[in-house]
Amino acid sequence: MIPYRKIESWEYFHLPLEVETTPFPVFDRILSLWAGKRGGRPMPAWSDFDIADFVGWHRHIILHEVTGPPFDLYCRLFGTFPTEAYGVNLTGRTVRNAAPRIETANDLAHLEKLATEQRIGCCSGTRYWSGKEFITMAFLELPLSDDGQAVTHFLILTVDLPPAARAAHATVR
């Protein structure tokens, strides 16, 4: 897969809602779960999921509610994994104002484009904000819709990529 955009150490992918795999196979089970919850709609709603659907993933979940204008994301849930990786818990904050060294205008523009075009996102890059450029994180950004039409939330999962996965991903570039 070819990235939609590359910015410094980060790559951003925009994928159609019907995609069956991602650039990061670790997310494919969650992508399949999301697709199964669609029920003939473009996107499922957050209420379509049960917390038991995410066994093994609980600490990796981020749930953002789309707000605006201007476009922003209100963080409803920020798991312990991203909290440890970012060094801050963003629950109850907006992305625009919460952690500008980490969640940049590029990230907000990426998610706004996903919402506007109703696409699935993936991105990966190094933990530059904490001086840990040797660690590569990956994110899966799944759009959700309360009304079946507009993107109202993003279900995001994040992991550190193991060295083998980083090497495999490097060959995709």
C-alpha positions as CSV (number, residue, x, y, z in Angstrom):
1,M,0.0,0.0,0.0
2,I,1.2,3.4,-0.8
3,P,0.9,6.1,1.9
4,Y,-1.4,9.0,1.3
5,R,1.2,11.3,2.9
6,K,4.6,11.2,4.4
7,I,5.7,13.8,7.0
8,E,9.1,13.4,8.6
9,S,9.1,9.9,10.3
10,W,5.3,9.5,9.8
11,E,3.3,7.8,7.1
12,Y,-0.5,8.3,6.7
13,F,-2.7,5.9,4.8
14,H,-6.3,6.5,3.7
15,L,-8.2,3.3,2.9
16,P,-11.7,2.7,1.5
17,L,-14.4,1.5,4.0
18,E,-14.5,-1.8,2.2
19,V,-10.8,-2.6,2.7
20,E,-10.1,-6.1,4.2
21,T,-6.5,-5.6,5.3
22,T,-4.3,-2.8,6.5
23,P,-0.6,-2.1,6.1
24,F,-0.2,-3.6,9.7
25,P,-1.6,-7.1,10.0
26,V,-1.8,-6.7,13.8
27,F,-5.0,-4.7,13.2
28,D,-6.7,-7.0,10.7
29,R,-8.8,-8.8,13.4
30,I,-10.2,-5.5,14.7
31,L,-10.8,-4.3,11.1
32,S,-12.8,-7.5,10.5
33,L,-14.8,-6.9,13.7
34,W,-15.5,-3.3,12.6
35,A,-16.7,-4.5,9.2
36,G,-18.9,-7.1,10.8
37,K,-20.7,-4.4,12.9
38,R,-21.5,-2.3,9.8
39,G,-24.7,-4.3,9.1
40,G,-25.2,-2.9,5.6
41,R,-24.4,0.7,6.7
42,P,-21.3,2.6,5.7
43,M,-20.0,2.6,9.3
44,P,-21.1,1.1,12.6
45,A,-21.9,3.2,15.6
46,W,-19.9,3.0,18.9
47,S,-23.1,1.6,20.5
48,D,-22.8,-1.5,18.2
49,F,-19.8,-2.6,20.1
50,D,-19.5,-4.4,23.4
51,I,-16.4,-4.0,25.6
52,A,-15.9,-7.8,25.4
53,D,-15.3,-7.3,21.6
54,F,-12.0,-5.8,22.5
55,V,-10.5,-8.5,24.8
56,G,-6.7,-8.1,24.6
57,W,-7.1,-4.6,23.2
58,H,-8.6,-2.6,26.0
59,R,-5.5,-0.7,27.0
60,H,-4.8,0.2,23.3
61,I,-8.2,1.9,22.6
62,I,-8.7,5.6,21.9
63,L,-12.3,6.9,21.3
64,H,-12.7,10.4,19.9
65,E,-15.9,12.3,19.3
66,V,-15.9,14.6,16.3
67,T,-16.7,18.2,17.2
68,G,-16.7,21.6,15.5
69,P,-16.5,23.7,13.6
70,P,-13.7,24.1,13.4
71,F,-13.0,20.4,13.2
72,D,-11.7,18.9,16.4
73,L,-11.8,15.7,18.4
74,Y,-13.0,15.4,22.0
75,C,-11.2,12.4,23.7
76,R,-13.8,10.2,25.4
77,L,-11.4,7.4,26.2
78,F,-7.6,7.2,26.1
79,G,-6.2,3.8,27.1
80,T,-3.3,3.2,29.3
81,F,-1.0,2.2,26.3
82,P,-1.3,5.6,24.5
83,T,-1.2,7.4,27.9
84,E,2.2,5.7,28.6
85,A,3.4,6.4,25.1
86,Y,2.3,10.0,25.1
87,G,3.2,10.7,28.7
88,V,-0.2,12.3,29.2
89,N,-3.8,11.1,29.4
90,L,-5.9,13.0,26.9
91,T,-9.3,11.8,28.2
92,G,-11.6,14.8,28.6
93,R,-9.5,17.1,26.3
94,T,-9.7,18.1,22.7
95,V,-6.9,17.1,20.3
96,R,-6.5,20.7,19.1
97,N,-5.6,21.9,22.6
98,A,-4.3,18.8,24.5
99,A,-0.8,17.9,23.3
100,P,0.5,20.1,20.4
101,R,4.0,18.5,20.5
102,I,2.4,15.1,19.8
103,E,-1.0,15.6,18.1
104,T,0.1,18.1,15.5
105,A,-2.0,20.1,12.9
106,N,-0.9,17.3,10.4
107,D,-2.7,14.7,12.6
108,L,-5.8,16.8,12.9
109,A,-5.8,17.4,9.1
110,H,-5.4,13.7,8.5
111,L,-8.4,12.8,10.7
112,E,-10.5,15.6,9.3
113,K,-9.9,14.3,5.8
114,L,-10.8,10.8,7.0
115,A,-14.1,12.1,8.4
116,T,-14.9,14.2,5.4
117,E,-14.2,11.4,2.9
118,Q,-15.4,8.6,5.1
119,R,-12.3,6.5,5.0
120,I,-10.3,4.3,7.3
121,G,-7.0,5.5,8.4
122,C,-3.7,4.0,9.4
123,C,-0.5,5.8,10.3
124,S,2.8,4.9,11.7
125,G,5.9,6.8,12.9
126,T,8.4,7.2,15.6
127,R,7.9,8.4,19.1
128,Y,9.9,11.6,18.4
129,W,8.2,13.6,21.2
130,S,9.8,11.4,23.9
131,G,13.3,11.0,22.4
132,K,12.5,7.4,21.5
133,E,12.9,7.5,17.8
134,F,13.9,3.8,17.8
135,I,10.2,2.9,18.7
136,T,7.7,2.9,15.9
137,M,4.0,3.2,16.7
138,A,1.1,2.3,14.5
139,F,-2.5,3.4,14.6
140,L,-5.7,2.1,13.1
141,E,-8.4,4.8,12.8
142,L,-11.9,3.5,12.3
143,P,-14.8,5.9,11.6
144,L,-18.0,5.5,13.4
145,S,-21.4,7.0,12.8
146,D,-24.3,7.5,15.2
147,D,-26.7,8.3,12.3
148,G,-25.3,6.0,9.6
149,Q,-24.3,8.9,7.5
150,A,-21.7,11.3,9.0
151,V,-18.6,10.4,10.9
152,T,-19.4,11.2,14.6
153,H,-16.5,9.3,16.3
154,F,-13.2,7.6,15.6
155,L,-12.3,4.3,17.2
156,I,-8.5,4.2,17.3
157,L,-6.2,1.4,18.3
158,T,-2.5,1.8,18.7
159,V,0.5,-0.4,19.2
160,D,4.2,-0.4,19.1
161,L,5.4,-2.3,16.1
162,P,7.9,-5.1,16.9
163,P,11.2,-4.9,15.0
164,A,10.1,-7.6,12.5
165,A,7.0,-5.7,11.6
166,R,8.9,-2.4,11.3
167,A,11.3,-4.2,8.8
168,A,8.3,-5.7,6.9
169,H,6.6,-2.3,6.7
170,A,9.8,-0.7,5.5
171,T,9.7,-2.9,2.4
172,V,6.2,-1.6,1.5
173,R,7.6,2.0,1.1
